[in-house]
């Protein structure tokens, strides 16, 4: 069970990092899911201003709506 969870989080991280390396800070959620992204697997969560929720996947942070992942950035302080 632990390996499966860690592997999914690692897969999510690699997909988000790939977007950042391409200079993209947002993506269609369905496109990410098609590539193997699972939004249920995160390493952190907090509510930020304007009622958005910020999610973490190790040192990558992002916001999410039912259709989109946006404001993707790497937290250099982590």
Backbone as CSV, one residue per row, in Angstrom:
resi,resn,N_x,N_y,N_z,CA_x,CA_y,CA_z,C_x,C_y,C_z
1,UNK,0.824,-1.202,0.000,0.000,0.000,0.000,0.869,1.268,0.000
2,UNK,1.892,1.301,0.867,2.738,2.488,0.938,3.450,2.747,-0.378
3,UNK,3.932,1.701,-1.018,4.617,1.870,-2.298,3.677,2.434,-3.353
4,UNK,2.441,1.971,-3.380,1.481,2.452,-4.364,1.192,3.945,-4.167
5,UNK,1.017,4.352,-2.905,0.763,5.765,-2.609,1.972,6.609,-2.991
6,UNK,3.158,6.188,-2.561,4.373,6.941,-2.877,4.590,7.017,-4.386
7,UNK,4.356,5.919,-5.084,4.532,5.915,-6.538,3.573,6.877,-7.222
8,UNK,2.324,6.971,-6.741,1.367,7.891,-7.342,1.758,9.340,-7.071
9,UNK,2.193,9.624,-5.850,2.638,10.985,-5.530,3.851,11.352,-6.382
10,UNK,4.772,10.420,-6.543,5.952,10.657,-7.379,5.550,10.883,-8.831
11,UNK,4.584,10.129,-9.317,4.095,10.318,-10.682,3.465,11.699,-10.840
12,UNK,2.654,12.110,-9.871,2.062,13.453,-9.901,3.158,14.515,-9.942
13,UNK,4.180,14.330,-9.119,5.286,15.285,-9.063,5.975,15.402,-10.420
14,UNK,6.253,14.276,-11.034,6.945,14.296,-12.327,6.105,15.001,-13.391
15,UNK,4.796,14.804,-13.368,3.926,15.489,-14.339,3.926,16.994,-14.112
16,UNK,3.820,17.411,-12.846,3.833,18.846,-12.537,5.192,19.462,-12.857
17,UNK,6.259,18.769,-12.532,7.608,19.266,-12.839,7.802,19.392,-14.346
18,UNK,7.270,18.448,-15.098,7.352,18.520,-16.555,6.675,19.767,-17.099
19,UNK,5.541,20.133,-16.513,4.872,21.364,-16.936,5.747,22.579,-16.654
20,UNK,6.328,22.612,-15.457,7.188,23.745,-15.093,8.399,23.844,-16.016
21,UNK,8.978,22.719,-16.362,10.146,22.730,-17.249,9.790,23.240,-18.643
22,UNK,8.535,23.077,-19.037,8.061,23.595,-20.317,7.613,25.051,-20.215
23,UNK,7.736,25.638,-19.021,7.346,27.026,-18.832,5.847,27.228,-18.636
24,UNK,5.150,26.170,-18.329,3.698,26.252,-18.143,3.369,26.295,-16.663
25,UNK,2.400,27.116,-16.303,1.988,27.206,-14.904,0.529,26.803,-14.726
26,UNK,-0.085,26.231,-15.764,-1.451,25.737,-15.651,-1.674,24.638,-16.683
27,UNK,-2.726,23.852,-16.428,-3.061,22.774,-17.347,-4.505,22.359,-17.123
28,UNK,-5.099,21.812,-18.150,-6.414,21.222,-18.040,-6.306,19.988,-17.148
29,UNK,-7.154,19.886,-16.136,-7.086,18.769,-15.208,-7.311,17.440,-15.914
30,UNK,-8.255,17.407,-16.846,-8.550,16.161,-17.545,-7.358,15.681,-18.372
31,UNK,-6.609,16.614,-18.949,-5.416,16.238,-19.712,-4.374,15.629,-18.783
32,UNK,-4.216,16.208,-17.589,-3.271,15.646,-16.628,-3.707,14.263,-16.160
33,UNK,-5.002,14.106,-15.898,-5.516,12.809,-15.462,-5.273,11.760,-16.543
34,UNK,-5.446,12.137,-17.796,-5.177,11.210,-18.899,-3.714,10.755,-18.926
35,UNK,-2.829,11.596,-18.390,-1.403,11.262,-18.355,-1.023,10.491,-17.090
36,UNK,-1.988,10.292,-16.186,-1.726,9.526,-14.977,-1.795,10.321,-13.688
37,UNK,-2.094,11.620,-13.757,-2.208,12.457,-12.568,-3.436,12.035,-11.768
38,UNK,-3.283,11.916,-10.454,-4.406,11.619,-9.575,-4.462,12.698,-8.499
39,UNK,-5.451,13.610,-8.568,-5.501,14.735,-7.639,-5.753,14.347,-6.182
40,UNK,-6.107,13.106,-5.924,-6.347,12.664,-4.555,-5.043,12.429,-3.791
41,UNK,-3.927,12.354,-4.500,-2.638,12.057,-3.874,-1.789,13.321,-3.812
42,UNK,-1.696,13.886,-2.615,-0.962,15.128,-2.375,-0.114,14.957,-1.113
43,UNK,0.793,15.889,-0.886,1.582,15.861,0.344,1.208,16.996,1.283
44,UNK,0.352,17.908,0.842,-0.079,18.995,1.711,-1.237,19.777,1.118
45,UNK,-1.922,20.502,2.006,-3.085,21.292,1.594,-3.253,22.454,2.566
46,UNK,-3.631,23.613,2.018,-3.990,24.748,2.869,-4.927,25.667,2.116
47,UNK,-5.748,26.377,2.860,-6.664,27.362,2.282,-5.901,28.678,2.187
48,UNK,-5.937,29.301,1.008,-5.262,30.585,0.825,-6.296,31.656,0.517
49,UNK,-5.840,32.855,0.301,-6.747,33.988,0.072,-7.674,33.739,-1.124
50,UNK,-8.734,34.478,-1.164,-9.745,34.404,-2.227,-10.467,33.060,-2.254
51,UNK,-10.397,32.305,-1.165,-11.124,31.053,-1.082,-10.544,29.904,-1.870
52,UNK,-9.333,30.065,-2.389,-8.698,28.975,-3.123,-8.018,28.018,-2.154
53,UNK,-7.906,26.791,-2.570,-7.136,25.805,-1.838,-5.822,25.609,-2.576
54,UNK,-4.734,25.569,-1.822,-3.426,25.305,-2.412,-2.998,23.901,-2.015
55,UNK,-2.551,23.151,-2.985,-2.122,21.781,-2.771,-0.620,21.703,-2.977
56,UNK,-0.011,20.717,-2.337,1.430,20.500,-2.474,1.698,19.072,-2.902
57,UNK,2.698,18.969,-3.726,3.248,17.674,-4.090,4.753,17.836,-3.886
58,UNK,5.205,17.461,-2.714,6.566,17.732,-2.259,6.805,19.238,-2.310
59,UNK,7.718,19.747,-3.148,8.009,21.179,-3.160,7.304,21.929,-4.295
60,UNK,6.359,21.298,-4.945,5.578,21.961,-5.991,4.194,22.282,-5.441
61,UNK,3.797,23.530,-5.572,2.495,23.990,-5.100,1.609,24.317,-6.293
62,UNK,0.294,24.179,-6.108,-0.650,24.497,-7.176,-2.048,24.678,-6.612
63,UNK,-2.888,25.357,-7.376,-4.302,25.479,-7.059,-5.069,24.627,-8.054
64,UNK,-6.305,24.305,-7.694,-7.071,23.408,-8.550,-8.550,23.738,-8.502
65,UNK,-9.179,23.664,-9.657,-10.629,23.713,-9.772,-11.061,22.365,-10.336
66,UNK,-12.354,22.117,-10.461,-12.772,20.840,-11.051,-12.299,20.645,-12.494
67,UNK,-11.915,21.715,-13.195,-11.489,21.591,-14.581,-10.022,21.915,-14.830
68,UNK,-9.351,22.562,-13.877,-8.029,23.106,-14.178,-7.093,23.023,-12.973
69,UNK,-5.805,22.835,-13.271,-4.734,22.985,-12.293,-3.986,24.248,-12.714
70,UNK,-3.797,25.191,-11.781,-3.201,26.477,-12.143,-2.305,27.002,-11.026
71,UNK,-1.616,28.068,-11.326,-0.677,28.701,-10.399,0.341,27.676,-9.883
72,UNK,0.876,26.879,-10.786,1.862,25.856,-10.431,3.211,26.550,-10.244
73,UNK,3.845,26.314,-9.116,5.176,26.874,-8.895,5.963,25.983,-7.941
74,UNK,7.260,26.090,-8.035,8.142,25.320,-7.168,8.501,26.192,-5.986
75,UNK,8.236,25.705,-4.792,8.519,26.432,-3.563,9.992,26.265,-3.226
76,UNK,10.772,27.272,-3.517,12.230,27.196,-3.349,12.623,27.187,-1.873
77,UNK,11.707,27.543,-0.968,12.024,27.583,0.464,11.873,26.225,1.119
78,UNK,11.305,25.251,0.418,11.090,23.919,1.007,12.375,23.139,1.093
